[in-house]
Amino acid sequence: MIVLLLWVLLSLVLAAVFSFISLRQWLLSRKKKLHTSSENCINVGIFHPYCNAGGGGERVLWCAVKALQKKYQNAKVVIYTGDIDASPNAILQKAKNVFNIDVDSDNVKFVFLKQRHWIEAKNYPYFTLLGQSIGSMVLGLEALCKFPPDIFIDTMGYAFTFPLFRYLAKSRVGGYVHYPVISSDMLLRVQQRKMSHNNKKYVARNPFLTWTKLTYYRLFSRMYKWVGCCAETVMVNSSWTEDHILQLWQVPFKTHLVYPPCEVSHLKNLKHTGKGEEFVILSVGQFRPEKDHPLQLQAMYELRTLLAQDEALWNRIKLVIVGSCRHEEDYERLKNMQDLTKHLSLENNVQFNVNVPYDDLLKLYQNANIGIHTMWNEHFGIGIVDCMAAGLIMVAHKSGGPLLDIVETSEGSQNGFLAIDAVEYAENILHIIVNNDEMNGIRNAARASVERFSEQEFEKNFLRAISTLFSNS
């Protein structure tokens, strides 16, 4: 019986090795054929399954494509996307409308992936991180089989695709990490048995389930480290992300801090056109659970409590929540927030704007006085920078990128405000409104501080970080 089991195991191992070698030879043969038309051409594959989403990650994508086209004339840019319901022209037009970014359409090819459902969180109610990571390998394998590139760059954080492209197609591999899939903060929250969007109440209350989840997270961290080390260059979008990636992957010589691109030049020239009798608080961000939009509604509820004796002032305050919805889950989340608004009796003071065109967003910036952002441990915060550049007084969460890179609260150099809970947000907002005439110094400091996050700075640092991928390619 033991001999039979060993024979079966050996057969499976040999079959796996044979399959790996056969697949690699087929992929290398396909890769070679792609160069028959032009020997000097370098095929650069960019993995971004949601390239038509319209969020901050997509701004990184399109600025990266534009930088590649400008620097490497012999590079052919290939974008792997799961947006099969959109045409290439529609995708590029949305990039123009939402981000005001024009790329050379003649030098961009889209490889449409049909297996994107493998990376959607709704398919993994349990062991979500592992399920999505394995799913990204399935999607990555589809991308690889359809078009094996010379250089592979992941711009969405799917690090488990790295070994596929490196070892099967012998591609040079790089990645832009918006945030680590797992972090020491997540482990600490589970260990302390705190509830959050990724640590359900029934897990936090059960010691055995807490231990099981901690063990799972620790094992996953080891796998995450191994796949991360398969990249030749790693770009991180903030000091917070850099600290965690260095801790997790331990690749200090490969890691580069590349702040995401923000269109600060144009925004800094905007003039406020809002009506003097109205105070508009603007929130900009995708409708995702980690953005914690309900905290913004709770802050408005607390603000109304603080203004209980001044109903006239309260009636002049409006929260405008601007965000993009990627799929059905996001629309359901939006509906839940609209219901919460009615439950808190805030419907007269809260407005939702979904999938807003760029020109309309500019008008909203001009009409607003205050910016609000409530995500805990936001990895960076492009929306925060945009608001500051547009002249809004920013109130952001006291954690992550806003705390370490963007918002300064020290006296003499203050460019915004930080808060942790709904009460602190409400108090800061009320302070800004009451002292509105004295806020010009903070507003000017905010606008002056955002130059280091410009598209020009991103382009320079991005090209420097990926230069190693083009050497001897």
SEVEXVO-345526 format. One line per field, with one value per residue (C-alpha): residue number from 0; residue in three letters; chain; z, x, y. Coordinates in pm, whole numbers, plus 50000, padded with zeros to 5 digits. Each point is the difference from the previous one (the first is absolute). Example, Ala and Ser with C-alpha at 12.3 -4.5 7.8 and 13.67 -1.06 7.14 Angstrom:
BEGIN
nr = [0; 1]
rest = [ALA; SER]
kette = [A; A]
c3 = [50780; 49934]
c1 = [51230; 50137]
c2 = [49550; 50344]
# end
This chain:
BEGIN
nr = [0; 1; 2; 3; 4; 5; 6; 7; 8; 9; 10; 11; 12; 13; 14; 15; 16; 17; 18; 19; 20; 21; 22; 23; 24; 25; 26; 27; 28; 29; 30; 31; 32; 33; 34; 35; 36; 37; 38; 39; 40; 41; 42; 43; 44; 45; 46; 47; 48; 49; 50; 51; 52; 53; 54; 55; 56; 57; 58; 59; 60; 61; 62; 63; 64; 65; 66; 67; 68; 69; 70; 71; 72; 73; 74; 75; 76; 77; 78; 79; 80; 81; 82; 83; 84; 85; 86; 87; 88; 89; 90; 91; 92; 93; 94; 95; 96; 97; 98; 99; 100; 101; 102; 103; 104; 105; 106; 107; 108; 109; 110; 111; 112; 113; 114; 115; 116; 117; 118; 119; 120; 121; 122; 123; 124; 125; 126; 127; 128; 129; 130; 131; 132; 133; 134; 135; 136; 137; 138; 139; 140; 141; 142; 143; 144; 145; 146; 147; 148; 149; 150; 151; 152; 153; 154; 155; 156; 157; 158; 159; 160; 161; 162; 163; 164; 165; 166; 167; 168; 169; 170; 171; 172; 173; 174; 175; 176; 177; 178; 179; 180; 181; 182; 183; 184; 185; 186; 187; 188; 189; 190; 191; 192; 193; 194; 195; 196; 197; 198; 199; 200; 201; 202; 203; 204; 205; 206; 207; 208; 209; 210; 211; 212; 213; 214; 215; 216; 217; 218; 219; 220; 221; 222; 223; 224; 225; 226; 227; 228; 229; 230; 231; 232; 233; 234; 235; 236; 237; 238; 239; 240; 241; 242; 243; 244; 245; 246; 247; 248; 249; 250; 251; 252; 253; 254; 255; 256; 257; 258; 259; 260; 261; 262; 263; 264; 265; 266; 267; 268; 269; 270; 271; 272; 273; 274; 275; 276; 277; 278; 279; 280; 281; 282; 283; 284; 285; 286; 287; 288; 289; 290; 291; 292; 293; 294; 295; 296; 297; 298; 299; 300; 301; 302; 303; 304; 305; 306; 307; 308; 309; 310; 311; 312; 313; 314; 315; 316; 317; 318; 319; 320; 321; 322; 323; 324; 325; 326; 327; 328; 329; 330; 331; 332; 333; 334; 335; 336; 337; 338; 339; 340; 341; 342; 343; 344; 345; 346; 347; 348; 349; 350; 351; 352; 353; 354; 355; 356; 357; 358; 359; 360; 361; 362; 363; 364; 365; 366; 367; 368; 369; 370; 371; 372; 373; 374; 375; 376; 377; 378; 379; 380; 381; 382; 383; 384; 385; 386; 387; 388; 389; 390; 391; 392; 393; 394; 395; 396; 397; 398; 399; 400; 401; 402; 403; 404; 405; 406; 407; 408; 409; 410; 411; 412; 413; 414; 415; 416; 417; 418; 419; 420; 421; 422; 423; 424; 425; 426; 427; 428; 429; 430; 431; 432; 433; 434; 435; 436; 437; 438; 439; 440; 441; 442; 443; 444; 445; 446; 447; 448; 449; 450; 451; 452; 453; 454; 455; 456; 457; 458; 459; 460; 461; 462; 463; 464; 465; 466; 467; 468; 469; 470; 471; 472]
rest = [MET; ILE; VAL; LEU; LEU; LEU; TRP; VAL; LEU; LEU; SER; LEU; VAL; LEU; ALA; ALA; VAL; PHE; SER; PHE; ILE; SER; LEU; ARG; GLN; TRP; LEU; LEU; SER; ARG; LYS; LYS; LYS; LEU; HIS; THR; SER; SER; GLU; ASN; CYS; ILE; ASN; VAL; GLY; ILE; PHE; HIS; PRO; TYR; CYS; ASN; ALA; GLY; GLY; GLY; GLY; GLU; ARG; VAL; LEU; TRP; CYS; ALA; VAL; LYS; ALA; LEU; GLN; LYS; LYS; TYR; GLN; ASN; ALA; LYS; VAL; VAL; ILE; TYR; THR; GLY; ASP; ILE; ASP; ALA; SER; PRO; ASN; ALA; ILE; LEU; GLN; LYS; ALA; LYS; ASN; VAL; PHE; ASN; ILE; ASP; VAL; ASP; SER; ASP; ASN; VAL; LYS; PHE; VAL; PHE; LEU; LYS; GLN; ARG; HIS; TRP; ILE; GLU; ALA; LYS; ASN; TYR; PRO; TYR; PHE; THR; LEU; LEU; GLY; GLN; SER; ILE; GLY; SER; MET; VAL; LEU; GLY; LEU; GLU; ALA; LEU; CYS; LYS; PHE; PRO; PRO; ASP; ILE; PHE; ILE; ASP; THR; MET; GLY; TYR; ALA; PHE; THR; PHE; PRO; LEU; PHE; ARG; TYR; LEU; ALA; LYS; SER; ARG; VAL; GLY; GLY; TYR; VAL; HIS; TYR; PRO; VAL; ILE; SER; SER; ASP; MET; LEU; LEU; ARG; VAL; GLN; GLN; ARG; LYS; MET; SER; HIS; ASN; ASN; LYS; LYS; TYR; VAL; ALA; ARG; ASN; PRO; PHE; LEU; THR; TRP; THR; LYS; LEU; THR; TYR; TYR; ARG; LEU; PHE; SER; ARG; MET; TYR; LYS; TRP; VAL; GLY; CYS; CYS; ALA; GLU; THR; VAL; MET; VAL; ASN; SER; SER; TRP; THR; GLU; ASP; HIS; ILE; LEU; GLN; LEU; TRP; GLN; VAL; PRO; PHE; LYS; THR; HIS; LEU; VAL; TYR; PRO; PRO; CYS; GLU; VAL; SER; HIS; LEU; LYS; ASN; LEU; LYS; HIS; THR; GLY; LYS; GLY; GLU; GLU; PHE; VAL; ILE; LEU; SER; VAL; GLY; GLN; PHE; ARG; PRO; GLU; LYS; ASP; HIS; PRO; LEU; GLN; LEU; GLN; ALA; MET; TYR; GLU; LEU; ARG; THR; LEU; LEU; ALA; GLN; ASP; GLU; ALA; LEU; TRP; ASN; ARG; ILE; LYS; LEU; VAL; ILE; VAL; GLY; SER; CYS; ARG; HIS; GLU; GLU; ASP; TYR; GLU; ARG; LEU; LYS; ASN; MET; GLN; ASP; LEU; THR; LYS; HIS; LEU; SER; LEU; GLU; ASN; ASN; VAL; GLN; PHE; ASN; VAL; ASN; VAL; PRO; TYR; ASP; ASP; LEU; LEU; LYS; LEU; TYR; GLN; ASN; ALA; ASN; ILE; GLY; ILE; HIS; THR; MET; TRP; ASN; GLU; HIS; PHE; GLY; ILE; GLY; ILE; VAL; ASP; CYS; MET; ALA; ALA; GLY; LEU; ILE; MET; VAL; ALA; HIS; LYS; SER; GLY; GLY; PRO; LEU; LEU; ASP; ILE; VAL; GLU; THR; SER; GLU; GLY; SER; GLN; ASN; GLY; PHE; LEU; ALA; ILE; ASP; ALA; VAL; GLU; TYR; ALA; GLU; ASN; ILE; LEU; HIS; ILE; ILE; VAL; ASN; ASN; ASP; GLU; MET; ASN; GLY; ILE; ARG; ASN; ALA; ALA; ARG; ALA; SER; VAL; GLU; ARG; PHE; SER; GLU; GLN; GLU; PHE; GLU; LYS; ASN; PHE; LEU; ARG; ALA; ILE; SER; THR; LEU; PHE; SER; ASN; SER]
kette = [A; A; A; A; A; A; A; A; A; A; A; A; A; A; A; A; A; A; A; A; A; A; A; A; A; A; A; A; A; A; A; A; A; A; A; A; A; A; A; A; A; A; A; A; A; A; A; A; A; A; A; A; A; A; A; A; A; A; A; A; A; A; A; A; A; A; A; A; A; A; A; A; A; A; A; A; A; A; A; A; A; A; A; A; A; A; A; A; A; A; A; A; A; A; A; A; A; A; A; A; A; A; A; A; A; A; A; A; A; A; A; A; A; A; A; A; A; A; A; A; A; A; A; A; A; A; A; A; A; A; A; A; A; A; A; A; A; A; A; A; A; A; A; A; A; A; A; A; A; A; A; A; A; A; A; A; A; A; A; A; A; A; A; A; A; A; A; A; A; A; A; A; A; A; A; A; A; A; A; A; A; A; A; A; A; A; A; A; A; A; A; A; A; A; A; A; A; A; A; A; A; A; A; A; A; A; A; A; A; A; A; A; A; A; A; A; A; A; A; A; A; A; A; A; A; A; A; A; A; A; A; A; A; A; A; A; A; A; A; A; A; A; A; A; A; A; A; A; A; A; A; A; A; A; A; A; A; A; A; A; A; A; A; A; A; A; A; A; A; A; A; A; A; A; A; A; A; A; A; A; A; A; A; A; A; A; A; A; A; A; A; A; A; A; A; A; A; A; A; A; A; A; A; A; A; A; A; A; A; A; A; A; A; A; A; A; A; A; A; A; A; A; A; A; A; A; A; A; A; A; A; A; A; A; A; A; A; A; A; A; A; A; A; A; A; A; A; A; A; A; A; A; A; A; A; A; A; A; A; A; A; A; A; A; A; A; A; A; A; A; A; A; A; A; A; A; A; A; A; A; A; A; A; A; A; A; A; A; A; A; A; A; A; A; A; A; A; A; A; A; A; A; A; A; A; A; A; A; A; A; A; A; A; A; A; A; A; A; A; A; A; A; A; A; A; A; A; A; A; A; A; A; A; A; A; A; A; A; A; A; A; A; A; A; A; A; A; A; A; A; A; A; A; A; A; A; A; A; A; A; A; A; A; A; A; A; A; A; A; A; A; A; A]
c3 = [50000; 50091; 49679; 49801; 50168; 49934; 49636; 49965; 50166; 49774; 49695; 50101; 50055; 49662; 49829; 50162; 49894; 49645; 49981; 50128; 49747; 49713; 50086; 50034; 49664; 49834; 50160; 49904; 49644; 49990; 50150; 49729; 49723; 50134; 49904; 49641; 49870; 50190; 50174; 50184; 50146; 50377; 50109; 50337; 50163; 50271; 50222; 50101; 49997; 50087; 49768; 49931; 50366; 50021; 50340; 50122; 49896; 49644; 50000; 50084; 49709; 49737; 50118; 49988; 49644; 49896; 50158; 49827; 49662; 50043; 50118; 49805; 49637; 49924; 50277; 49916; 50297; 50064; 50272; 50149; 50105; 50095; 49875; 49718; 49980; 49888; 49669; 49982; 49878; 50286; 50257; 49863; 49977; 50365; 50096; 49817; 50158; 50357; 50027; 49710; 49880; 49629; 49892; 49651; 49904; 49714; 50249; 50247; 49963; 50230; 50089; 50133; 50276; 50050; 50339; 50214; 50224; 50154; 50182; 50124; 50378; 49991; 49882; 50317; 50313; 50196; 49952; 49773; 49975; 49897; 49764; 49818; 49984; 49844; 49776; 49886; 49892; 49789; 49844; 49960; 49822; 49756; 49937; 49954; 49754; 49794; 49988; 50159; 50041; 50023; 50301; 50244; 50234; 50244; 50097; 50221; 50268; 49876; 50109; 49956; 49624; 50029; 50002; 49704; 49770; 50133; 49987; 49720; 49747; 50134; 50008; 50191; 50289; 50184; 50219; 50128; 50347; 50112; 50330; 50135; 49973; 50364; 50265; 50362; 50074; 49879; 50215; 50302; 49956; 49987; 50295; 50204; 49886; 49854; 49750; 49655; 49641; 49972; 50352; 50060; 50338; 50042; 49940; 50238; 50276; 49964; 50136; 49786; 49678; 50087; 50042; 49673; 49811; 50147; 49889; 49654; 49975; 50105; 49746; 49732; 50089; 49923; 49661; 49931; 50078; 49758; 49704; 50076; 49977; 49640; 49887; 49881; 50091; 50248; 50006; 50306; 50014; 50351; 50307; 50174; 49716; 49979; 50369; 49971; 49676; 50141; 50309; 49800; 49694; 50131; 49662; 50087; 49685; 49769; 50167; 49869; 50148; 49707; 50110; 49781; 49744; 50090; 49753; 50232; 49745; 49856; 50335; 50165; 49752; 50078; 50149; 50262; 49854; 50280; 50141; 50321; 50184; 49952; 50149; 49782; 50137; 49714; 50015; 49701; 49986; 49867; 50173; 50166; 50360; 50118; 49904; 50297; 49857; 50291; 50229; 49793; 50057; 50372; 50005; 49844; 50266; 50273; 49829; 50012; 50373; 50050; 49809; 50186; 50105; 49656; 49753; 49748; 49970; 49980; 49706; 49813; 50023; 49733; 49964; 49634; 49961; 49660; 49906; 49727; 50002; 49841; 50020; 50162; 50348; 49990; 49891; 50284; 50241; 49865; 50054; 50361; 50061; 49851; 50236; 50294; 49900; 50027; 50326; 50151; 49852; 49802; 49652; 49979; 50076; 49807; 49624; 49808; 49657; 49821; 49716; 49951; 49681; 50061; 49892; 50247; 50274; 49940; 50056; 50325; 50115; 49926; 50191; 50312; 50315; 50191; 49898; 50202; 49982; 50256; 49905; 50279; 49886; 49654; 49815; 49840; 49912; 49652; 50075; 50302; 49793; 49728; 50257; 50153; 49657; 49918; 50311; 50233; 50371; 50051; 50293; 49962; 50214; 50241; 49861; 49695; 49712; 50112; 50332; 49872; 49661; 49929; 50289; 50237; 50318; 50177; 50087; 49745; 49722; 50026; 49668; 50123; 50284; 50122; 50192; 50120; 50086; 49903; 50289; 49906; 49636; 50102; 50232; 49732; 49739; 50236; 50085; 49629; 49935; 50300; 49919; 49622; 49955; 50178; 49788; 49711; 50153; 50024; 49652; 49850; 50188; 49868; 49641; 50034; 50148; 49718; 49730; 50108; 49897; 49646; 49684; 49900; 50323; 49955; 49643; 50102; 50294; 49816; 49705; 50234; 50188; 49689; 49814; 50128; 49817; 49666; 50042; 49764; 49909]
c1 = [50000; 50282; 50183; 49684; 49954; 50363; 49959; 49687; 50176; 50305; 49776; 49822; 50330; 50136; 49676; 50019; 50364; 49922; 49700; 50210; 50278; 49754; 49806; 50319; 50130; 49670; 49994; 50361; 49922; 49699; 50210; 50264; 49737; 49883; 50342; 49999; 49851; 50239; 50312; 50051; 49650; 49961; 49660; 49902; 49703; 49815; 49767; 49701; 49677; 49784; 50160; 49661; 49909; 50089; 50175; 50341; 50161; 49885; 50162; 50327; 49941; 49939; 50282; 50230; 49888; 50056; 50348; 50096; 49887; 50198; 50323; 50012; 49905; 50058; 49770; 49661; 49766; 49756; 49734; 49845; 49646; 49680; 49779; 49857; 49687; 50198; 50173; 50362; 49879; 49749; 50268; 50242; 49725; 49910; 50366; 49980; 49667; 50077; 50374; 50066; 50273; 50060; 50199; 50105; 49724; 50209; 50254; 49760; 49858; 49737; 49994; 49653; 49980; 49685; 50089; 49989; 49734; 50280; 50132; 49669; 49966; 49632; 50105; 50204; 49790; 50270; 50380; 49951; 50368; 50105; 49707; 50064; 50374; 49950; 49737; 50251; 50229; 49719; 49938; 50374; 50037; 49726; 50183; 50331; 49860; 49833; 50308; 50338; 50186; 50368; 49931; 49713; 49880; 49715; 49834; 49720; 50185; 49953; 50342; 49908; 50025; 50373; 50136; 49780; 50147; 50352; 50038; 49762; 50066; 50336; 49860; 50166; 49761; 49910; 49712; 49836; 49860; 49714; 49969; 50119; 49744; 50072; 50169; 50109; 49708; 49756; 50169; 49989; 49628; 49924; 50231; 49827; 49664; 49881; 49715; 50063; 49886; 50244; 49953; 49639; 49830; 49963; 50375; 50101; 49784; 50127; 50351; 50038; 49895; 50235; 50290; 49907; 49988; 50334; 50162; 49849; 50125; 50352; 50021; 49863; 50262; 50275; 49851; 49958; 50367; 50112; 49796; 50101; 50366; 49942; 49983; 50318; 49872; 49729; 49836; 49802; 49763; 50062; 50222; 49738; 49995; 50379; 50037; 49767; 50148; 50352; 49880; 49815; 50219; 50337; 50115; 50160; 50216; 49704; 49755; 49931; 49767; 49796; 49715; 49690; 49936; 49765; 49899; 50102; 50103; 49654; 49823; 50220; 49873; 49633; 49808; 49732; 49658; 49776; 49717; 50093; 49689; 50081; 50278; 50071; 50195; 50132; 50090; 50174; 50066; 49878; 49702; 50200; 49955; 50345; 49930; 49756; 49745; 49763; 50248; 49943; 49626; 50060; 50221; 49714; 49766; 50243; 50038; 49624; 50012; 50270; 49783; 49680; 49970; 50078; 49761; 50056; 50370; 49924; 49764; 50288; 50225; 49998; 50209; 50053; 50128; 50157; 50106; 50024; 49824; 50183; 49739; 49676; 50153; 50100; 49650; 49852; 50238; 49890; 49636; 50076; 50162; 49703; 49776; 50226; 49975; 49622; 50021; 50213; 49766; 50285; 49845; 49967; 50371; 50159; 50028; 50141; 50164; 50096; 50255; 50044; 50178; 50322; 49860; 49712; 50245; 50193; 49681; 49940; 50355; 49933; 49675; 50133; 50162; 50110; 50126; 49937; 50163; 49927; 50191; 50205; 50359; 49940; 50313; 50039; 49697; 49995; 49660; 50149; 50278; 49755; 49778; 50296; 50125; 49653; 50004; 49783; 50079; 50055; 49884; 50149; 50045; 50292; 50175; 50181; 50102; 49807; 50185; 50347; 50018; 49727; 49840; 50213; 49836; 50296; 49959; 50169; 49989; 49643; 49837; 49694; 49833; 50002; 49733; 49923; 49632; 49673; 50016; 50351; 49897; 49696; 50204; 50262; 49737; 49822; 50333; 50069; 49651; 50003; 50352; 49961; 50147; 50321; 50058; 50187; 50339; 49920; 49847; 50313; 50229; 49796; 50027; 50374; 50060; 49856; 50262; 50192; 49695; 49976; 49975; 50346; 50153; 49821; 50126; 50359; 50000; 49801; 50240; 50300; 49849; 49922; 50325; 50151; 49728; 50107; 50370; 50100; 49632]
c2 = [50000; 50240; 49912; 50074; 50339; 50090; 49896; 50219; 50293; 49960; 49983; 50319; 50179; 49884; 50105; 50343; 50045; 49885; 50236; 50291; 49938; 49953; 50315; 50203; 49881; 50085; 50347; 50073; 49892; 50237; 50277; 49951; 50021; 50338; 50140; 49879; 50325; 50227; 49877; 50329; 50004; 49946; 49873; 50144; 49830; 50193; 49797; 50213; 49796; 50304; 50255; 50166; 50055; 50371; 49998; 50113; 49672; 50062; 50345; 49821; 49762; 50266; 50225; 49696; 49921; 50361; 50002; 49673; 50130; 50319; 49834; 49672; 50049; 49631; 49877; 49851; 50041; 49716; 50038; 49688; 50088; 49824; 50285; 49789; 50216; 50308; 50066; 50123; 50341; 50026; 49914; 50259; 50261; 49942; 50051; 50332; 50101; 49896; 50074; 50237; 49759; 49943; 49695; 49891; 49757; 49860; 49869; 49839; 49652; 49853; 49632; 49928; 49739; 49794; 49850; 50318; 49849; 49792; 50311; 50138; 49995; 49899; 49654; 49940; 50056; 49819; 50009; 50298; 50097; 49651; 49956; 50328; 49932; 49656; 50157; 50261; 49715; 49853; 50341; 50057; 49667; 50101; 50327; 49821; 49748; 50272; 50224; 49914; 50333; 50090; 50220; 49950; 50275; 49946; 50327; 49866; 49804; 49643; 49879; 49632; 50055; 50080; 49639; 49904; 50263; 49969; 49621; 49901; 50278; 50123; 50354; 50279; 50072; 50319; 50108; 50316; 49933; 50225; 49814; 49664; 49720; 49921; 50213; 49997; 50236; 49735; 49737; 50231; 50070; 49627; 49932; 50273; 49859; 50330; 50003; 50150; 49951; 49707; 49858; 49904; 50021; 49623; 49954; 50280; 49851; 49642; 49920; 49686; 50175; 50287; 49755; 49826; 50330; 50111; 49672; 50040; 50360; 49901; 49719; 50228; 50264; 49747; 49919; 50371; 50057; 49729; 50128; 50359; 49907; 49885; 50364; 50174; 50344; 50097; 50341; 50109; 50295; 50133; 49981; 49787; 49746; 50008; 49917; 49702; 49864; 50023; 49817; 49734; 49946; 50119; 50133; 50338; 50017; 49942; 50238; 50352; 50263; 50131; 50224; 49957; 50275; 50281; 50269; 50280; 50266; 50050; 49964; 50262; 50258; 49941; 50292; 49949; 50077; 49875; 50204; 50178; 49882; 49629; 49782; 49696; 49703; 49785; 49631; 49839; 49625; 49668; 49838; 49724; 49873; 50106; 50363; 50005; 50241; 49923; 50180; 50315; 49972; 49944; 50311; 50199; 49864; 50113; 50338; 50048; 49923; 50265; 50249; 49916; 50364; 50140; 49841; 50279; 49913; 49627; 50060; 50167; 49692; 49729; 49683; 49903; 49642; 49938; 49647; 49739; 49664; 49707; 49727; 49886; 49977; 50367; 50104; 49795; 50172; 50338; 49907; 49902; 50338; 50181; 49803; 50090; 50367; 49981; 49806; 50280; 50264; 50155; 49983; 50379; 50047; 49711; 49953; 49700; 50044; 49678; 49952; 50374; 50124; 50193; 50336; 49965; 49902; 50322; 50199; 49814; 50086; 50366; 49996; 49822; 50140; 49689; 49655; 49685; 49655; 49728; 49683; 49844; 49938; 50141; 49889; 50343; 50214; 50157; 50149; 50178; 50156; 50106; 50171; 50185; 50110; 50130; 50221; 49794; 49974; 49627; 49786; 49649; 49691; 50008; 49693; 49860; 50224; 50310; 49998; 49906; 50172; 50253; 50191; 50207; 50125; 50162; 50367; 50222; 49739; 49874; 49911; 49808; 49813; 49638; 49810; 49650; 49973; 50170; 50248; 50118; 50037; 50206; 50221; 50068; 50080; 50237; 50169; 50056; 50139; 50236; 50123; 49996; 50348; 49892; 49687; 50162; 49923; 49627; 50004; 50159; 49759; 49705; 50116; 50060; 49654; 49790; 50062; 49690; 49795; 50139; 49789; 50124; 49868; 49666; 49968; 50068; 49757; 49731; 49995; 49986; 49704; 49794; 50081; 49675; 49803; 50149; 49934; 49718; 49938]
# end
